[in-house]
Amino acid sequence: MQIIKFKVQGSKFKVKKDMYKIQANQSGTRSIEVSDQHLETIDKYQLLRNLVDSNGIIDEEVLDKLKLNVRSLLESSNIKDKDLLDLCLDVIYNQNMKALGLHNLVLLYVDWKDKKQAEAAADAEPDASRPC
């Protein structure tokens, strides 16, 4: 899996955001850009939880299952979350998204989540060791 991390300037707010580029096909000619906001949205709605069957294989059926889950989320409730819509348009329903792209998205999410938890633990440690 090839993940390229780069910084992008936001045109409206001039805020730098972390962006990741995941490989979407075997030959490496197609890629999808994923932002931290996309990953936070995946985390917020737990979109990858129980998505992959017990065999651990991510194929087109798993991608279809994710698309149906997201679509039902949007249709069944009064969720008007712009971030969820952005995730759908930019990543999940991206024309380049295939099973390999979803596999790489899952790997990116796991790596991102581990780093986020490590940062939170590192931030919490100095407070815990301070005397009262």
Secondary structure, DSSP 8 states (H G I E B T S, - for coil): --EEEEEEE-TTT--EEEEEEEE-STTS--EEEEEHHHHHHHHHHTTTTT-S-TT----HHHHHHHHHHHHHHHHHS----HHHHHHIIIIIT-TT--HHHHHHHHHHHHHHHHHHHHHHHHHHHHHHHS--
